[in-house]
């Protein structure tokens, strides 16, 4: 996920599933997506487990009925917080064993996801790499910075005369939102 929600909310049958890899979003992005697209809560909760976002996980977990994939993801993490909270939620619902999941929801142990949350003034060839392992038997191209910039609304991009060359993108302090407010006054 590239931290840009300009195409959300997604049509009912076109919602993405693997929203935490190869690039994890900022916690505020997942929080904003949860308000925009409540039917994606189970996926967002799973992304919170994978990314280690405990506070958002604790906020959203009471709103979902966990499935087996969510339970397996929680069990695969070193931090017991996730599986403990999930076990409490299942007990609260009176569920001994969650629903079986579909084969494509398997838990993949791939290490920490990449995070692309920097708005860059300039792009270069060095913004593309192939240096991290992929779950698909080898390496994968990491063009997350370029993907982010390609999806970024034009109003959020850094102007040629801007002093900063890099800005952090999140849905708490959206750069474009500040610009839009100043333009509407």
C-alpha positions in Angstrom: 0.0 0.0 0.0 1.4 3.4 -0.9 -0.3 5.7 1.6 -2.4 7.4 -1.1 -6.2 6.7 -0.9 -7.2 8.8 -3.9 -8.9 5.8 -5.5 -10.8 4.8 -2.3 -13.4 3.9 -1.5 -13.0 0.9 -3.8 -15.9 -0.8 -5.6 -17.4 -3.7 -3.7 -15.7 -6.5 -5.6 -12.4 -4.7 -6.3 -11.1 -4.2 -2.8 -7.4 -5.0 -2.4 -6.6 -7.7 0.2 -2.8 -7.7 0.7 -2.6 -4.1 1.9 0.5 -4.5 4.1 3.1 -5.8 1.7 5.4 -5.0 -0.1 4.9 -1.5 1.4 3.2 -0.9 4.7 1.2 2.2 5.0 1.4 4.6 7.9 -1.0 3.9 10.8 -3.0 7.0 10.0 -3.5 5.8 6.4 -5.1 2.5 7.7 -7.2 4.5 10.2 -8.5 6.8 7.4 -9.2 3.8 5.2 -11.2 2.2 8.0 -13.5 5.2 8.1 -13.7 5.4 4.3 -14.3 1.7 3.7 -15.7 -0.2 6.7 -16.1 -3.4 4.6 -12.3 -3.7 4.6 -11.9 -3.7 8.5 -10.8 -7.4 8.6 -8.0 -6.7 6.2 -7.0 -3.5 8.0 -6.9 -5.3 11.3 -4.7 -7.9 9.7 -2.4 -5.2 8.4 -2.2 -3.8 11.9 -1.0 -7.1 13.2 1.6 -7.4 10.4 2.8 -3.8 10.9 2.7 -3.8 14.7 0.1 -1.1 15.1 -1.3 -2.1 18.5 -3.5 1.0 19.2 -5.3 0.9 15.9 -5.6 -2.9 16.2 -7.2 -2.5 19.7 -9.6 0.1 18.3 -10.8 -1.9 15.3 -10.7 -5.5 16.6 -14.1 -5.1 18.5 -15.7 -4.2 15.1 -14.8 -7.5 13.3 -15.5 -11.2 13.5 -12.1 -12.8 13.2 -11.4 -15.5 10.7 -8.8 -18.2 10.7 -6.4 -16.1 8.6 -6.5 -13.3 11.2 -5.9 -15.8 14.0 -3.0 -17.4 12.1 -1.5 -13.9 11.4 -1.7 -13.0 15.1 -0.2 -16.3 16.2 2.7 -15.8 13.7 3.8 -12.6 15.4 6.4 -12.5 18.2 4.4 -10.0 20.2 1.8 -11.9 22.2 -0.5 -8.8 22.4 -2.2 -9.6 19.1 -3.0 -13.2 19.7 -4.1 -12.5 23.3 -6.5 -9.7 22.2 -7.8 -11.9 19.4 -8.4 -14.8 21.8 -10.4 -12.5 24.1 -12.4 -11.2 21.1 -13.2 -14.8 20.0 -14.2 -15.7 23.6 -16.4 -12.6 23.7 -18.2 -13.7 20.5 -18.5 -17.3 21.8 -16.5 -18.6 18.9 -14.2 -21.6 19.7 -12.7 -21.9 16.2 -13.0 -19.2 13.6 -14.3 -19.8 10.1 -11.9 -21.5 7.7 -10.3 -19.1 5.3 -9.7 -19.2 1.6 -6.4 -20.6 0.4 -5.2 -17.2 -0.8 -5.4 -15.8 2.7 -2.4 -17.8 3.9 0.0 -16.3 6.4 3.3 -15.4 4.8 6.4 -14.8 6.8 8.2 -12.2 4.8 9.8 -9.9 7.3 9.1 -6.3 7.7 7.3 -4.6 4.9 8.7 -1.5 3.1 7.2 1.9 3.9 6.9 4.5 1.3 5.5 7.6 3.0 7.9 10.3 1.8 6.9 12.9 -0.8 10.0 13.6 -2.8 10.7 16.7 -4.7 12.8 14.9 -7.2 12.9 11.2 -8.3 16.0 9.4 -9.5 17.0 5.9 -10.6 18.3 5.2 -7.1 14.7 5.3 -5.9 14.3 1.8 -7.4 16.0 -1.2 -5.8 15.9 -5.0 -5.8 17.6 -5.6 -2.5 14.9 -7.2 -0.3 13.7 -10.8 -0.2 10.2 -11.6 -1.6 7.8 -14.4 -0.7 7.9 -15.5 -4.3 11.2 -17.2 -4.3 13.7 -14.5 -4.8 13.9 -10.8 -5.2 11.4 -8.2 -6.2 11.7 -4.7 -7.6 11.0 -2.1 -5.0 9.6 1.0 -6.7 7.4 2.1 -3.8 8.7 5.7 -3.9 7.9 6.0 -7.5 4.5 4.3 -7.1 3.7 6.8 -4.3 4.6 9.8 -6.4 2.7 8.4 -9.4 -0.5 8.1 -7.3 -0.1 11.4 -5.4 -2.7 14.1 -6.2 -0.9 17.0 -7.9 -1.9 19.4 -5.1 0.2 17.4 -2.6 3.4 17.4 -4.7 6.3 19.7 -3.7 6.6 22.8 -5.8 9.8 23.4 -7.7 10.4 26.5 -5.5 9.7 24.6 -2.2 12.5 24.7 0.4 11.9 21.1 1.5 13.0 18.2 -0.7 11.2 15.6 1.3 7.9 15.6 3.3 6.3 12.8 5.4 2.9 11.8 4.2 0.2 10.8 6.7 -3.5 11.3 7.1 -3.1 13.4 10.2 -1.2 16.2 8.5 -2.0 15.8 4.8 0.2 18.3 2.9 -2.5 18.8 0.3 -5.2 19.5 2.8 -3.3 22.5 4.2 -2.7 23.8 0.7 -6.4 23.4 -0.2 -7.5 25.3 3.0 -5.2 28.2 2.2 -6.4 28.3 -1.4 -10.1 28.3 -0.4 -9.7 31.3 1.9 
